[in-house]
Structures are given as structure tokens and as C-alpha cells.
Amino acid sequence: MAATVRAGGHSRRLEELCRIKTERLDAVIVARPSGFALKSRSEFPPRSGGVYAFWWTGAFNVLRQRQKTLILKGPGGRDVVLDLDDDWLGIEAGNPVPVYVGKTADNIFSRLGKHLLLGKPKKVVQQGRRKTTGPTASCQLRAGIERLFPRFQAPIDLIRENIGMSYVVLHGDDQAANRFYLEDLAIGWMRPVLNVDVER
């Protein structure tokens, strides 16, 4: 089946994406003697393609301990400094704060595992305000949380206790365009801090 776009459905899907399915990722992450793992029999999140969002659902006093600036590599290699103030995050509204939006063609559950790098309990990014490449191209949530909270030594615990998740199932190649546009719409509307990139 060919990919197609149903433009009228994007606002409804965005509304669904804003409905948090779990307030804390500890609902799906289990502690084991050797570290952490995803619950293998969990039905959350689904093993289907779609668009997903991570939200800060924890205490705002912890969120306020974040790094307040981040340095990105900009045009011509120039430093671009981002001021991650409370207004950008929308803290004053008192609602969960979107931190990252992503998409996957095949398996949201598997994609969550790649975001978390549960096999690496220690920190995986260098400390500092400069946004650098993470150890993989798929661990944006884990690497981003470590950059925002460089003083916290247990990143998985911080994620388990403070990050929630929502998703919209859009499975299969025929949904490729809808996944693309919904992700872009959600990023533009929600302004999740870990999605920010700048021109090269």
C-alpha cells in the first residue's frame, strides 16, 4: 500500500500524543542484580511503529536543577548558546513538560530500549554544556538527560522516576508520511528541549 497523508487527522493525532500513557518509566524498567532492563512481557509501549513523546512528569524542584544553558555547534563551527529558561520549558503552567519527540517505523518498545541504553548504568556522555554526539545515534533521551543533569550520578534512576511517555500508533510503510508530519508538528508545537538542533 502506498504512503498517503490524511491532513485532517494530524490535529487529532497531536491531541492523542499529548495524553500521557504512563507517568513514570519505572512502570516498564525493572532493576536486576546486573543492572536494568525493560520488562520483556510488557504491553507498554507497543511493539508497533508510531510517534512517541517523553515528558518530564517528576517534581519541578528537580527539573529546576538542570543545566540552564546548552552549547550547540552552529554554522561554520560557531558556538550557539541556548538559554534553557523556565519559560521555554513552560514550567509556570504546572503541567508535564515535553522533553523529546521521536518516531519509528516498526517498534516503539524497541526504540525505547535504544533511547535508554539500560546496559550502561554509568554516565554515557561527557559532562559540560556542549552538546556532543552520544555513544549511539539512537540514545537521544539518555544522552540529553545526562547533559541537562550533569551532577546526577544515577541517570537511569533519574529517568525512571521523572520521565513519562505517550505515543500514537502509526504502523507500517503506508504511515511513513503521517509519522513524519506528526513528529514535525509535535516538535514545533511542544518545543521539546532535547529535539533542538541548529543549522550547519
PyMOL commands that set and color helices and strands:
alter all, ss='L'
color gray80, all
select helices_A, chain A and resi 7-17+25-27+60-63+75-77+86-89+91-93+108-116+140-148+155-162+173-190+193-195
alter helices_A, ss='H'
color red, helices_A
select strands_A, chain A and resi 29-32+35-38+50-56+69-73+79-83+97-104+163-169
alter strands_A, ss='S'
color yellow, strands_A
deselect
rebuild
show_as cartoon
